[in-house]
Amino acid sequence: MELLQLKYFQVVAKHEHMTVAAKELQIAQPSLSKTISRLEEDLGVPLFERENRRIRLNAYGKLFLERVEKIFTELHEGKRELLDLAGTNDKNITLAVSISRLLPSLIKSFQDEYPDVRFQQFLESTSSMKAELEQGRIDFCISSLPVEGEEIVWEPLMTEEICLIVPPAHRFSDRSAIALHEVKSDAFISMNTGFGFRDLTDRICKEAGFQPYVAFEGDEPGVIGELVTQGLGIAFIPEIALMHQKDRFPHKLRITTPDCKRTIGIGWSKRRYLSPTAIQFREFVKCYFEEVSYRLETERR
């Protein structure tokens, strides 16, 4: 059994289509088919179900793919670790987040101390972040919902309140707090379905006894805030997003019931090699959120 056979199997398993896989691998389809057949002969079991020109992973294939994915992950991580040891690895950090508003201040603060570190950042849903961690594509994720898995560590960083912002002419604009069911008939402006914050706020509304009518959904918090200001609806907003925008959103309402809070955490894979630079960043993130949590607690008093 050779690594090349395993690589070919991995690509065929991804596409479940010989022609497409052969095109990606830049080899002739008959050669690819023979390689897969030899691999199945070596293993003693078929890996695919074949119907005419269609192929599909069977139970053996799915089980074997899990092992093959781990093999290539270990090889990739081994190479990264060797390059780091040899001092030839770039100081890069790959990060996925579900909370884009946090990034500018967090990364700027870190790069003020470590200016030679470069970041690659993705805005992802919770399910996408889990897949990225499991497949070894990112160093860390920062999420408002736990990212769980056998090989994943998720560590809470801080807990904050979730408030409502309403337009200036809203019937509750002169109030400081409400019970959430009081706005069950209002139009909401929300994050897209699939993002951690949207999942959380939908669950909070359900706890309050209603399903929100979402008049607009998007993935840009700044746009959502602007639509509220224009009077097109109300929106949930976390405390941390209001830290530097109190003047922009003066009509903020605390939610008395149900309990409206979220916990932000950082996740990483136990199988991914973390460079000294990545470990420095993880410790910096913990300290950063400790300071943010202290500031929010001070403002509440």
SEVEXTI-258515 format. One line per 3 residues: number of its first residue (from 1); their letters; for each residue x, y, z of N, C-alpha, C. Coordinates in Angstrom, 2 decimals. Example, Ala and Ser with C-alpha at 12.3 -4.5 7.8 and 13.67 -1.06 7.14 Angstrom:
<atoms>
1 = AS = 13.19/-5.69/7.80/12.30/-4.50/7.80/13.20/-3.30/7.80  12.85/-2.25/7.08/13.67/-1.06/7.14/12.90/0.03/7.87
</atoms>
This chain:
<atoms>
1 = MEL = 0.85/-1.19/0.00/0.00/0.00/0.00/0.89/1.25/0.00  0.65/2.15/-0.94/1.49/3.33/-1.09/0.68/4.59/-0.78  1.42/5.66/-0.41/0.77/6.93/-0.12/0.04/7.46/-1.35
4 = LQL = 0.60/7.22/-2.54/-0.05/7.71/-3.75/-1.42/7.06/-3.93  -1.50/5.77/-3.61/-2.80/5.09/-3.68/-3.80/5.73/-2.73  -3.32/6.04/-1.53/-4.20/6.63/-0.52/-4.65/8.03/-0.93
7 = KYF = -3.73/8.78/-1.54/-4.10/10.12/-2.01/-5.14/10.03/-3.11  -4.97/9.10/-4.04/-5.94/8.92/-5.10/-7.30/8.52/-4.51  -7.28/7.62/-3.54/-8.53/7.20/-2.90/-9.21/8.38/-2.22
10 = QVV = -8.44/9.22/-1.56/-8.99/10.38/-0.86/-9.73/11.31/-1.83  -9.13/11.54/-2.99/-9.75/12.44/-3.97/-10.99/11.79/-4.60  -10.91/10.51/-4.91/-12.08/9.81/-5.46/-13.22/9.81/-4.44
13 = AKH = -12.88/9.59/-3.17/-13.90/9.59/-2.12/-14.55/10.95/-1.97  -13.77/12.00/-2.17/-14.31/13.37/-2.05/-15.35/13.63/-3.14  -15.05/13.21/-4.37/-15.95/13.52/-5.48/-16.96/12.41/-5.77
16 = EHM = -16.63/11.18/-5.37/-17.44/10.01/-5.74/-17.73/10.03/-7.24  -16.68/10.33/-7.99/-16.81/10.42/-9.44/-15.40/10.28/-10.03  -15.19/9.21/-10.81/-13.86/8.92/-11.33/-13.35/10.00/-12.29
19 = TVA = -14.22/10.46/-13.17/-13.81/11.45/-14.17/-13.37/12.75/-13.51  -14.18/13.22/-12.56/-13.86/14.47/-11.87/-12.57/14.32/-11.06  -12.43/13.18/-10.37/-11.23/12.93/-9.57/-9.99/12.86/-10.46
22 = AKE = -10.10/12.18/-11.59/-8.96/12.07/-12.50/-8.54/13.44/-13.03  -9.53/14.29/-13.28/-9.22/15.64/-13.76/-8.47/16.43/-12.70  -8.91/16.33/-11.44/-8.22/17.05/-10.37/-6.80/16.53/-10.18
25 = LQI = -6.63/15.21/-10.28/-5.32/14.60/-10.08/-4.43/14.68/-11.32  -5.03/15.09/-12.44/-4.31/15.23/-13.72/-3.69/13.90/-14.16  -4.50/12.85/-14.08/-4.08/11.54/-14.59/-5.22/10.97/-15.43
28 = AQP = -4.89/9.95/-16.21/-5.92/9.31/-17.05/-6.89/8.53/-16.17  -8.18/8.57/-16.55/-9.19/7.87/-15.75/-8.94/6.37/-15.65  -8.56/5.67/-16.75/-8.29/4.23/-16.61/-7.18/3.93/-15.60
31 = SLS = -6.15/4.78/-15.57/-5.06/4.59/-14.62/-5.55/4.77/-13.19  -6.43/5.76/-12.99/-6.98/5.98/-11.65/-7.84/4.79/-11.22  -8.67/4.30/-12.12/-9.54/3.16/-11.80/-8.72/1.93/-11.41
34 = KTI = -7.62/1.69/-12.14/-6.76/0.55/-11.83/-6.11/0.71/-10.45  -5.70/1.94/-10.14/-5.08/2.19/-8.83/-6.05/1.90/-7.70  -7.29/2.35/-7.84/-8.30/2.10/-6.82/-8.60/0.61/-6.71
37 = SRL = -8.65/-0.07/-7.84/-8.91/-1.52/-7.82/-7.79/-2.27/-7.11  -6.54/-1.87/-7.36/-5.41/-2.51/-6.68/-5.46/-2.27/-5.18  -5.86/-1.05/-4.80/-5.98/-0.75/-3.37/-7.03/-1.64/-2.72
40 = EED = -8.16/-1.83/-3.38/-9.22/-2.69/-2.86/-8.74/-4.15/-2.76  -7.94/-4.58/-3.74/-7.38/-5.93/-3.68/-6.44/-6.08/-2.49  -5.60/-5.07/-2.25/-4.68/-5.10/-1.11/-5.44/-5.18/0.21
43 = LGV = -6.56/-4.44/0.29/-7.33/-4.40/1.53/-8.23/-5.63/1.69  -8.61/-6.22/0.58/-9.46/-7.41/0.64/-10.94/-7.12/0.71  -11.32/-5.85/0.57/-12.74/-5.47/0.60/-12.97/-4.35/-0.42
46 = PLF = -14.18/-4.24/-0.98/-14.49/-3.11/-1.87/-14.70/-1.85/-1.04  -14.31/-0.71/-1.59/-14.47/0.58/-0.91/-15.62/1.40/-1.47  -16.08/1.02/-2.66/-17.14/1.78/-3.33/-18.22/0.83/-3.82
49 = ERE = -19.43/1.36/-3.88/-20.52/0.68/-4.58/-20.56/1.25/-5.99  -20.63/0.37/-6.98/-20.58/0.81/-8.37/-21.89/0.47/-9.06  -22.49/1.50/-9.66/-23.71/1.34/-10.46/-23.50/2.04/-11.79
52 = NRR = -23.32/1.24/-12.83/-23.00/1.79/-14.15/-21.75/2.69/-14.03  -21.90/3.98/-14.28/-20.74/4.88/-14.20/-20.67/5.61/-12.86  -21.62/5.36/-12.01/-21.66/6.05/-10.72/-20.97/5.21/-9.65
55 = IRL = -20.27/5.87/-8.75/-19.65/5.18/-7.62/-20.03/5.92/-6.34  -20.05/5.17/-5.25/-20.42/5.76/-3.97/-19.68/5.01/-2.87  -19.15/5.74/-1.90/-18.46/5.11/-0.78/-19.41/4.16/-0.06
58 = NAY = -18.94/2.94/0.22/-19.74/2.02/1.04/-19.28/2.12/2.49  -19.78/1.26/3.34/-19.42/1.31/4.77/-17.93/1.11/4.98  -17.32/0.18/4.20/-15.88/-0.02/4.31/-15.12/1.25/3.91
61 = GKL = -15.59/1.85/2.81/-14.91/3.04/2.30/-14.98/4.21/3.27  -16.15/4.40/3.90/-16.30/5.50/4.86/-15.38/5.31/6.06  -15.30/4.08/6.54/-14.43/3.79/7.68/-12.97/4.00/7.31
64 = FLE = -12.59/3.51/6.12/-11.19/3.63/5.70/-10.83/5.09/5.44  -11.77/5.88/4.92/-11.51/7.29/4.65/-11.15/8.05/5.92  -11.83/7.73/7.01/-11.52/8.38/8.28/-10.06/8.16/8.65
67 = RVE = -9.57/6.94/8.47/-8.17/6.62/8.78/-7.22/7.33/7.83  -7.58/7.35/6.55/-6.71/8.00/5.56/-6.61/9.50/5.83  -7.74/10.12/6.18/-7.72/11.56/6.50/-6.78/11.82/7.67
70 = KIF = -6.79/10.95/8.67/-5.90/11.12/9.83/-4.44/10.97/9.43  -4.16/10.04/8.51/-2.78/9.84/8.05/-2.24/11.11/7.41  -3.01/11.69/6.50/-2.53/12.88/5.80/-2.49/14.10/6.72
73 = TEL = -3.40/14.16/7.69/-3.33/15.24/8.68/-2.05/15.14/9.48  -1.69/13.93/9.93/-0.47/13.75/10.70/0.76/14.11/9.87  0.79/13.72/8.61/1.92/14.05/7.75/2.04/15.56/7.56
76 = HEG = 0.89/16.22/7.36/0.90/17.67/7.18/1.39/18.37/8.44  0.88/17.92/9.60/1.29/18.54/10.86/2.76/18.25/11.16  3.23/17.05/10.79/4.64/16.73/10.98/5.53/17.65/10.18
79 = KRE = 5.15/17.94/8.95/5.92/18.85/8.12/5.94/20.25/8.72  4.80/20.72/9.19/4.73/22.05/9.81/5.64/22.13/11.04  5.63/21.06/11.84/6.45/21.05/13.05/7.94/21.05/12.71
82 = LLD = 8.33/20.29/11.68/9.74/20.26/11.27/10.20/21.62/10.75  9.36/22.26/9.94/9.71/23.59/9.43/9.85/24.60/10.55  8.98/24.47/11.55/9.05/25.37/12.70/10.34/25.13/13.48
85 = LAG = 10.69/23.87/13.67/11.91/23.52/14.39/13.15/24.02/13.64  13.09/23.96/12.30/14.22/24.41/11.49/14.26/25.93/11.34  13.23/26.60/11.83/13.20/28.06/11.77/12.84/28.61/10.41
88 = TND = 12.24/27.78/9.55/11.89/28.23/8.19/10.39/28.41/8.01  9.62/28.17/9.05/8.17/28.31/8.95/7.78/29.78/9.13  6.84/30.25/8.31/6.36/31.62/8.45/5.55/31.76/9.73
91 = KNI = 5.54/32.97/10.29/4.76/33.23/11.49/3.34/33.59/11.08  2.57/32.56/10.78/1.19/32.73/10.34/0.23/32.15/11.35  -0.93/32.77/11.49/-2.01/32.23/12.30/-3.27/32.20/11.45
94 = TLA = -3.90/31.05/11.40/-5.14/30.89/10.63/-6.29/30.81/11.61  -7.27/31.69/11.44/-8.31/31.89/12.45/-9.68/31.95/11.80  -10.63/31.22/12.36/-12.03/31.32/11.93/-12.84/31.93/13.07
97 = VSI = -13.76/32.81/12.74/-14.56/33.49/13.76/-16.02/33.51/13.35  -16.89/33.59/14.34/-18.29/33.86/14.06/-18.66/35.26/14.54  -17.65/36.00/15.04/-17.89/37.33/15.63/-16.90/38.29/14.99
100 = SRL = -17.24/38.80/13.83/-16.29/39.61/13.07/-15.94/40.93/13.74  -16.87/41.48/14.54/-16.63/42.77/15.16/-15.47/42.75/16.16  -15.15/41.56/16.66/-14.07/41.46/17.64/-12.69/41.61/17.00
103 = LPS = -12.60/41.27/15.75/-11.27/41.06/15.15/-10.39/42.30/15.06  -10.86/43.43/14.56/-9.94/44.55/14.36/-9.17/44.93/15.62  -9.87/45.09/16.74/-9.21/45.49/17.98/-8.30/44.38/18.51
106 = LIK = -8.78/43.13/18.46/-7.99/42.00/18.96/-6.70/41.83/18.18  -6.80/41.80/16.86/-5.61/41.57/16.04/-4.66/42.75/16.08  -5.20/43.96/16.09/-4.32/45.13/16.18/-3.54/45.12/17.48
109 = SFQ = -4.21/44.78/18.59/-3.53/44.74/19.88/-2.40/43.71/19.87  -2.67/42.54/19.24/-1.65/41.50/19.18/-0.49/41.92/18.29  -0.79/42.53/17.14/0.27/42.90/16.21/1.06/44.11/16.69
112 = DEY = 0.51/44.87/17.61/1.30/45.94/18.23/2.49/45.34/18.98  2.30/44.15/19.54/3.37/43.47/20.27/4.17/42.54/19.37  3.49/41.95/18.36/4.16/40.98/17.48/3.90/41.38/16.03
115 = PDV = 4.58/42.41/15.54/4.28/42.97/14.21/4.62/42.05/13.04  5.44/41.02/13.27/5.85/40.15/12.16/4.89/38.97/11.95  3.81/38.89/12.75/2.85/37.80/12.62/1.78/38.18/11.60
118 = RFQ = 1.48/37.24/10.70/0.45/37.47/9.70/-0.77/36.59/9.99  -1.95/37.13/9.67/-3.21/36.43/9.95/-3.93/36.10/8.65  -4.56/34.93/8.65/-5.54/34.57/7.62/-6.83/34.29/8.37
121 = QFL = -7.86/35.05/8.06/-9.09/34.99/8.85/-10.28/34.66/7.97  -11.21/33.84/8.53/-12.43/33.45/7.84/-13.62/33.71/8.75  -14.72/34.20/8.17/-15.98/34.33/8.89/-16.80/33.08/8.59
124 = EST = -17.08/32.27/9.61/-17.67/30.96/9.40/-18.84/30.73/10.34  -19.71/29.79/9.95/-20.74/29.28/10.85/-20.10/28.29/11.81  -20.81/27.94/12.88/-20.26/27.02/13.87/-19.94/25.66/13.26
127 = SSM = -20.84/25.15/12.41/-20.61/23.84/11.80/-19.40/23.87/10.88  -19.22/24.97/10.15/-18.06/25.09/9.26/-16.77/25.16/10.05  -16.79/25.87/11.18/-15.59/25.97/12.00/-15.18/24.61/12.54
130 = KAE = -16.16/23.80/12.94/-15.85/22.46/13.43/-15.16/21.65/12.35  -15.67/21.70/11.13/-15.06/20.95/10.02/-13.65/21.46/9.74  -13.46/22.77/9.78/-12.13/23.35/9.53/-11.12/22.89/10.58
133 = LEQ = -11.55/22.84/11.84/-10.67/22.36/12.91/-10.34/20.89/12.72  -11.35/20.09/12.46/-11.16/18.64/12.34/-10.27/18.28/11.16  -10.33/19.08/10.11/-9.53/18.80/8.93/-8.16/19.49/8.96
136 = GRI = -7.85/20.15/10.08/-6.54/20.74/10.25/-6.27/21.96/9.39  -7.31/22.68/8.99/-7.12/23.83/8.10/-6.91/25.14/8.84  -7.26/25.17/10.12/-7.11/26.40/10.90/-6.46/26.10/12.24
139 = DFC = -5.85/27.14/12.81/-5.25/27.00/14.14/-6.31/27.11/15.23  -7.16/28.15/15.12/-8.13/28.43/16.17/-9.46/28.87/15.56  -10.51/28.75/16.38/-11.76/29.42/16.07/-12.18/30.18/17.33
142 = ISS = -12.85/31.30/17.11/-13.45/32.07/18.22/-14.93/32.13/17.92  -15.73/31.60/18.85/-17.13/31.37/18.57/-18.00/31.74/19.76  -19.26/32.08/19.47/-20.22/32.38/20.54/-21.05/31.16/20.91
145 = LPV = -20.79/30.04/20.26/-21.39/28.76/20.64/-20.26/27.73/20.76  -20.38/26.78/21.68/-19.33/25.77/21.81/-19.14/24.99/20.52  -17.88/24.75/20.16/-17.54/23.90/19.02/-17.04/22.59/19.61
148 = EGE = -17.80/21.53/19.40/-17.53/20.29/20.11/-17.11/19.17/19.17  -16.23/18.31/19.65/-15.76/17.17/18.89/-14.74/16.41/19.70  -14.51/15.15/19.34/-13.59/14.31/20.10/-12.19/14.89/20.15
151 = EIV = -11.75/15.52/19.06/-10.39/16.04/18.98/-10.33/17.55/19.18  -11.44/18.15/19.62/-11.50/19.61/19.75/-11.53/20.03/21.21  -10.75/21.05/21.52/-10.79/21.69/22.84/-11.48/23.04/22.66
154 = WEP = -12.49/23.32/23.47/-13.17/24.62/23.42/-13.14/25.22/24.82  -12.50/26.38/24.96/-12.30/26.98/26.28/-13.04/28.31/26.36  -13.97/28.46/27.32/-14.70/29.73/27.48/-13.75/30.90/27.78
157 = LMT = -14.07/32.06/27.21/-13.25/33.26/27.42/-13.99/34.32/28.25  -15.28/34.53/27.96/-16.05/35.51/28.72/-17.53/35.30/28.45  -18.37/35.79/29.37/-19.83/35.76/29.20/-20.34/37.19/29.21
160 = EEI = -21.22/37.50/28.28/-21.75/38.86/28.16/-23.26/38.82/27.97  -23.91/39.94/28.25/-25.35/40.05/28.03/-25.65/40.35/26.56  -26.83/39.93/26.13/-27.34/40.30/24.81/-28.50/41.26/25.02
163 = CLI = -28.46/42.40/24.35/-29.48/43.44/24.50/-30.25/43.59/23.20  -31.22/44.48/23.22/-31.96/44.86/22.01/-31.66/46.32/21.69  -31.52/46.63/20.41/-31.48/48.03/20.00/-32.74/48.29/19.19
166 = VPP = -33.32/49.47/19.40/-34.58/49.83/18.74/-34.42/51.20/18.09  -35.24/51.51/17.07/-35.16/52.82/16.42/-35.54/53.95/17.38  -35.15/55.17/17.06/-35.45/56.32/17.94/-36.95/56.51/18.20
169 = AHR = -37.79/56.20/17.21/-39.24/56.43/17.36/-39.98/55.19/17.86  -39.27/54.17/18.28/-39.90/52.94/18.74/-40.71/53.19/20.02  -41.78/52.42/20.21/-42.67/52.63/21.36/-41.95/52.38/22.70
172 = FSD = -40.84/51.62/22.68/-40.11/51.35/23.91/-38.78/52.11/23.99  -38.60/53.11/23.12/-37.31/53.79/23.06/-36.96/54.57/24.33  -37.99/54.86/25.14/-37.72/55.59/26.39/-37.54/54.66/27.59
175 = RSA = -37.56/53.34/27.33/-37.39/52.36/28.40/-35.93/51.94/28.46  -35.54/51.38/29.60/-34.17/50.86/29.74/-34.14/49.34/29.72  -35.31/48.71/29.95/-35.35/47.24/30.00/-36.74/46.76/29.64
178 = IAL = -36.82/45.54/29.08/-38.10/44.92/28.75/-38.01/43.42/28.94  -39.18/42.79/29.02/-39.25/41.34/28.88/-39.36/41.06/27.38  -38.66/40.03/26.89/-38.55/39.82/25.45/-39.90/39.61/24.78
181 = HEV = -40.86/38.98/25.48/-42.15/38.70/24.84/-42.89/39.98/24.47  -42.49/41.12/25.02/-43.15/42.39/24.72/-42.92/42.82/23.27  -41.90/42.27/22.62/-41.62/42.68/21.23/-41.85/41.53/20.25
184 = KSD = -42.66/40.56/20.65/-42.86/39.38/19.79/-43.53/39.72/18.46  -44.22/40.86/18.38/-44.89/41.24/17.13/-44.03/42.14/16.26  -42.84/42.51/16.73/-41.97/43.41/15.98/-41.23/42.68/14.86
187 = AFI = -40.80/43.44/13.86/-39.91/42.92/12.82/-38.48/42.94/13.35  -37.78/41.83/13.13/-36.39/41.72/13.57/-35.43/41.80/12.39  -34.28/42.35/12.63/-33.18/42.37/11.67/-32.09/41.49/12.27
190 = SMN = -31.72/40.43/11.58/-30.90/39.39/12.20/-29.74/38.96/11.32  -28.79/38.27/11.97/-27.72/37.61/11.24/-28.31/36.45/10.43  -27.58/36.01/9.42/-28.04/34.90/8.59/-28.21/33.62/9.40
193 = TGF = -29.15/32.79/8.98/-29.32/31.47/9.58/-28.03/30.67/9.43  -27.66/29.97/10.49/-26.44/29.17/10.46/-25.31/29.77/11.25  -25.34/31.08/11.48/-24.34/31.72/12.30/-24.69/31.52/13.77
196 = GFR = -23.67/31.38/14.59/-23.88/31.06/16.00/-24.78/32.06/16.71  -24.59/33.36/16.43/-25.39/34.37/17.12/-26.86/34.26/16.73  -27.14/33.97/15.45/-28.53/33.81/15.01/-29.15/32.57/15.67
199 = DLT = -28.42/31.48/15.72/-28.94/30.27/16.37/-29.29/30.56/17.83  -28.40/31.32/18.48/-28.62/31.63/19.90/-29.84/32.52/20.10  -29.97/33.57/19.29/-31.11/34.49/19.48/-32.43/33.83/19.10
202 = DRI = -32.43/32.95/18.10/-33.65/32.20/17.77/-34.07/31.33/18.96  -33.09/30.73/19.61/-33.38/29.89/20.77/-33.93/30.72/21.93  -33.40/31.92/22.12/-33.88/32.80/23.19/-35.33/33.21/22.92
205 = CKE = -35.64/33.53/21.66/-37.02/33.90/21.31/-37.98/32.72/21.56  -37.53/31.53/21.21/-38.36/30.35/21.44/-38.63/30.18/22.93  -37.61/30.45/23.74/-37.79/30.36/25.19/-38.79/31.39/25.68
208 = AGF = -38.85/32.54/24.98/-39.79/33.60/25.35/-41.19/33.33/24.81  -41.36/32.26/24.02/-42.68/31.87/23.58/-43.08/32.31/22.19  -42.11/32.70/21.35/-42.48/33.11/20.00/-41.34/32.85/19.01
211 = QPY = -41.70/32.82/17.74/-40.72/32.73/16.66/-40.62/34.11/16.02  -39.42/34.69/15.96/-39.32/36.07/15.46/-39.63/36.19/13.98  -40.31/37.26/13.62/-40.49/37.59/12.21/-39.25/38.35/11.76
214 = VAF = -38.46/37.75/10.88/-37.21/38.34/10.42/-37.46/39.06/9.10  -37.41/40.38/9.15/-37.67/41.19/7.96/-36.43/41.29/7.07  -35.27/41.16/7.69/-34.01/41.25/6.93/-32.97/40.43/7.65
217 = EGD = -32.15/39.69/6.89/-31.04/38.98/7.48/-29.80/39.18/6.62  -28.64/39.24/7.29/-27.39/39.46/6.58/-26.23/39.02/7.43  -25.01/39.27/6.95/-23.83/38.86/7.70/-22.92/40.03/8.06
220 = EPG = -23.45/41.26/7.89/-22.67/42.45/8.23/-23.33/43.17/9.41  -22.74/43.06/10.62/-23.34/43.71/11.79/-23.54/45.21/11.60  -22.63/45.87/10.89/-22.76/47.31/10.67/-24.01/47.65/9.88
223 = VIG = -24.32/46.83/8.88/-25.51/47.06/8.07/-26.77/46.84/8.90  -26.74/45.81/9.74/-27.89/45.52/10.60/-28.17/46.71/11.52  -27.12/47.26/12.11/-27.28/48.43/12.99/-27.84/49.63/12.24
226 = ELV = -27.39/49.82/11.01/-27.86/50.95/10.21/-29.34/50.80/9.87  -29.78/49.58/9.59/-31.19/49.35/9.28/-32.08/49.62/10.49  -31.58/49.29/11.68/-32.33/49.62/12.90/-32.45/51.13/13.03
229 = TQG = -31.35/51.84/12.85/-31.35/53.30/12.95/-32.35/53.93/11.98  -32.50/53.29/10.80/-33.44/53.81/9.80/-34.89/53.44/10.10  -35.12/52.70/11.19/-36.49/52.39/11.60/-37.10/51.18/10.94
232 = LGI = -36.26/50.28/10.38/-36.79/49.13/9.65/-36.98/47.89/10.52  -36.65/47.98/11.80/-36.84/46.84/12.68/-35.99/46.98/13.93  -36.02/45.94/14.76/-35.21/45.92/15.97/-34.20/44.77/15.83
235 = AFI = -33.17/44.78/16.67/-32.13/43.76/16.52/-31.50/43.43/17.87  -31.09/42.18/18.00/-30.27/41.78/19.13/-28.85/42.29/18.91  -28.21/42.66/20.00/-26.83/43.11/19.90/-26.08/42.72/21.18
238 = PEI = -24.91/42.12/21.06/-24.15/41.77/22.26/-23.47/42.99/22.86  -23.25/42.93/24.16/-22.62/44.05/24.86/-21.31/44.48/24.23  -20.52/43.50/23.84/-19.19/43.82/23.33/-19.25/44.67/22.07
241 = ALM = -20.34/44.54/21.30/-20.49/45.33/20.09/-20.86/46.77/20.40  -21.35/47.01/21.61/-21.77/48.36/22.00/-20.67/49.15/22.69  -19.55/48.50/22.97/-18.51/49.15/23.77/-18.07/50.48/23.20
244 = HQK = -17.91/50.55/21.87/-17.43/51.79/21.24/-18.52/52.46/20.40  -19.79/52.08/20.63/-20.85/52.62/19.80/-22.05/53.10/20.61  -21.83/53.53/21.83/-22.96/53.95/22.68/-23.70/55.13/22.08
247 = DRF = -22.98/56.06/21.48/-23.62/57.23/20.89/-24.44/56.86/19.65  -23.99/55.82/18.94/-24.67/55.41/17.72/-25.98/54.69/18.03  -26.01/53.97/19.14/-27.21/53.21/19.52/-27.64/53.59/20.94
250 = PHK = -28.19/54.79/21.11/-28.58/55.22/22.46/-29.80/54.48/23.00  -30.61/53.89/22.11/-31.85/53.24/22.54/-31.59/51.74/22.71  -30.85/51.44/23.74/-30.52/50.05/24.06/-31.41/49.57/25.19
253 = LRI = -31.94/48.36/25.06/-32.81/47.80/26.08/-32.20/46.52/26.66  -32.08/46.47/27.97/-31.70/45.23/28.62/-32.90/44.28/28.61  -32.65/43.01/28.49/-33.72/42.01/28.47/-33.77/41.34/29.84
256 = TTP = -34.89/41.50/30.51/-35.00/40.97/31.87/-35.33/39.48/31.88  -36.20/39.07/30.95/-36.54/37.65/30.81/-36.75/37.33/29.33  -36.31/36.17/28.87/-35.52/35.17/29.60/-34.07/35.63/29.76
259 = DCK = -33.24/34.77/30.32/-31.83/35.09/30.52/-31.15/35.19/29.15  -30.66/36.37/28.80/-30.07/36.60/27.48/-28.57/36.85/27.61  -27.82/35.80/27.52/-26.36/35.90/27.62/-25.73/34.95/26.61
262 = RTI = -24.49/35.21/26.30/-23.73/34.28/25.47/-22.31/34.17/26.03  -21.73/33.02/25.80/-20.35/32.79/26.22/-19.48/32.66/24.99  -18.47/33.49/24.92/-17.51/33.44/23.82/-16.36/32.53/24.22
265 = GIG = -15.91/31.71/23.30/-14.81/30.80/23.61/-13.86/30.64/22.44  -12.73/30.03/22.72/-11.73/29.75/21.69/-11.57/28.24/21.57  -11.48/27.75/20.35/-11.36/26.31/20.12/-10.15/25.99/19.27
268 = WSK = -9.60/24.79/19.48/-8.50/24.31/18.65/-8.52/22.79/18.63  -7.81/22.22/17.68/-7.76/20.77/17.56/-6.55/20.23/18.31  -6.78/19.16/19.06/-5.68/18.51/19.78/-4.69/17.87/18.82
271 = RRY = -5.10/17.63/17.60/-4.24/16.95/16.63/-3.40/17.93/15.81  -3.75/19.19/15.82/-3.00/20.17/15.03/-1.79/20.67/15.81  -0.65/20.70/15.15/0.55/21.25/15.78/0.39/22.77/15.93
274 = LSP = 0.56/23.26/17.14/0.49/24.70/17.40/1.91/25.24/17.58  2.28/26.15/16.73/3.61/26.75/16.79/3.72/27.64/18.04  4.96/27.99/18.43/5.11/28.95/19.54/4.34/30.25/19.30
277 = TAI = 4.28/30.69/18.04/3.53/31.91/17.71/2.04/31.71/17.98  1.51/30.55/17.60/0.09/30.26/17.83/-0.21/30.18/19.32  0.68/29.59/20.08/0.47/29.48/21.53/0.51/30.86/22.17
280 = QFR = 1.43/31.72/21.70/1.48/33.11/22.18/0.14/33.80/21.93  -0.41/33.59/20.74/-1.67/34.22/20.39/-2.80/33.72/21.28  -2.83/32.41/21.54/-3.89/31.86/22.39/-3.85/32.47/23.78
283 = EFV = -2.66/32.62/24.35/-2.55/33.22/25.68/-2.91/34.70/25.65  -2.55/35.36/24.55/-2.90/36.78/24.40/-4.41/36.95/24.35  -5.09/36.06/23.62/-6.55/36.12/23.50/-7.21/35.99/24.87
286 = KCY = -6.71/35.09/25.69/-7.27/34.90/27.03/-7.15/36.18/27.85  -5.98/36.80/27.81/-5.77/38.05/28.56/-6.63/39.18/28.00  -6.76/39.23/26.69/-7.55/40.28/26.04/-9.00/40.22/26.50
289 = FEE = -9.57/39.01/26.52/-10.96/38.88/26.92/-11.16/39.07/28.41  -10.16/38.80/29.21/-10.24/39.11/30.64/-10.40/40.61/30.83  -9.64/41.40/30.05/-9.73/42.85/30.14/-11.09/43.35/29.66
292 = VSY = -11.57/42.79/28.55/-12.88/43.19/28.01/-13.98/42.87/29.01  -13.92/41.69/29.61/-14.93/41.29/30.59/-14.93/42.23/31.78  -13.75/42.63/32.22/-13.65/43.56/33.35/-14.26/44.91/32.99
295 = RLE = -13.99/45.40/31.78/-14.54/46.68/31.35/-16.06/46.66/31.27  -16.61/45.56/30.76/-18.07/45.45/30.68/-18.70/45.39/32.06  -18.06/44.66/32.95/-18.60/44.56/34.31/-18.57/45.93/34.99
298 = TER = -17.53/46.69/34.73/-17.42/48.05/35.31/-18.52/48.97/34.77  -18.79/48.85/33.46/-19.82/49.70/32.85/-21.22/49.36/33.34  -21.45/48.11/33.74/-22.78/47.73/34.23/-23.08/48.34/35.59
301 = R = -22.05/48.66/36.34/-22.27/49.15/37.72/-22.76/50.58/37.75
</atoms>
